[in-house]
Amino acid sequence: MIKEFNLINNRKLHREISAHIAFNLMFENKGPWDVFPPAIFTEEVVNQFHEIYSEPKEGWNSKSYGNDWDRARGLPPAMGWMIGASENPFTNIPLDVLIHDGIKDKELDGSARIYPKSLAFESTDLIHQFEGTESVITDEFTISENWRAVVGVVGGPIQISFITSENNGSTREGTLFSVNQGMSFQQNITPAMSPGTYQLRISNSGGWPWAIGIASSEVDYSLPGENIPNGFCPPNCPDVPQG
């Protein structure tokens, strides 16, 4: 039995500088995460909401930058995303994305995607780039200068490690980035790494989207919440103010 619905302003709960509406139907005598995400808006309205938080017109001055915009990258316009069978209000099948109804939504591609060129580096600065949704070990690549990587993932658990050869012929493996279960979009820049021959190991049993871009440690990068933008910004935003 559905017991109640919650219509809340996220600013009150998490004290973020931006807000969004969370709406769900809760089951009687169950936990706070046993919910239905009902479709209460038309597809047109959902798309308008998506445009607001994925392409803020204020650019870097948007209050959602580093909060809603950061989390929204790679997600489709939706009322709910990655809906389990028990959460589906229309039928008992899982859905990648819930926008409109349980019949039409089955035909939609709700998969999140991340591309290395859309992360922290300018695309012209990338030396190597990788992307996927599976567990893999990349081919070896050799870099003759200090480098760093930007890593983006949607969901988890996922771990991204590097493998490199030591002078004595042995190999060394270390962690570049890891994300726990239940996380949304995460982006991270690694410390500078030494020249050498490397492989990357992506351990990803859940099929979560991931992307890795590698560039010289000397080039500029732009990461939400970490440094001042330099030359590029969210889609369709105004130019970065000068002076």
Summary of the structure (lengths in Angstrom):
residues: 243
radius of gyration: 20.4
end to end distance: 59.4
largest distance: 65.3
contacts: 681
relative contact order: 0.16
helix: 16%
strand: 34%
